[in-house]
Amino acid sequence: MAARRLLIRGRVQGVGFRDALCSEARRLGVLGWVRNRRDGSVEALLSGSPEAVAALTSWARRGPPAAQVRSVAVEELPEPEPVPRGFERLPSA
């Protein structure tokens, strides 16, 4: 299992980024969550096979059509944190 925390910056709120990321995560079989941050970024925790996590990380660099991703900070996590059984959209933090 691979685990990563992503911090996505740019025009990523108000463009359907979280819902699109949830859909893509479910399609790939990645577990975790996504939420808006008060600073205008989007944060996500991904856990799954190395290939699926890499594919979702790559997707996050583009996002949905209306998004304009400026940067994605990727933190490799040594061990997967406790994650939900699926992929959730959490309240803003």
Stockholm file with secondary structure:
# STOCKHOLM 1.0

chainA/1-93         MAARRLLIRGRVQGVGFRDALCSEARRLGVLGWVRNRRDGSVEALLSGSPEAVAALTSWARRGPPAAQVRSVAVEELPEPEPVPRGFERLPSA
#=GR chainA/1-93 SS CEEEEEEEEEECSSSSHHHHHHHHHHHHTCEEEEEECTTSCEEEEEEECHHHHHHHHHHHTTCSTTCEEEEEEEEECSSCCCCCSSEEECCCC
#=GC SS_cons        CEEEEEEEEEECSSSSHHHHHHHHHHHHTCEEEEEECTTSCEEEEEEECHHHHHHHHHHHTTCSTTCEEEEEEEEECSSCCCCCSSEEECCCC
//
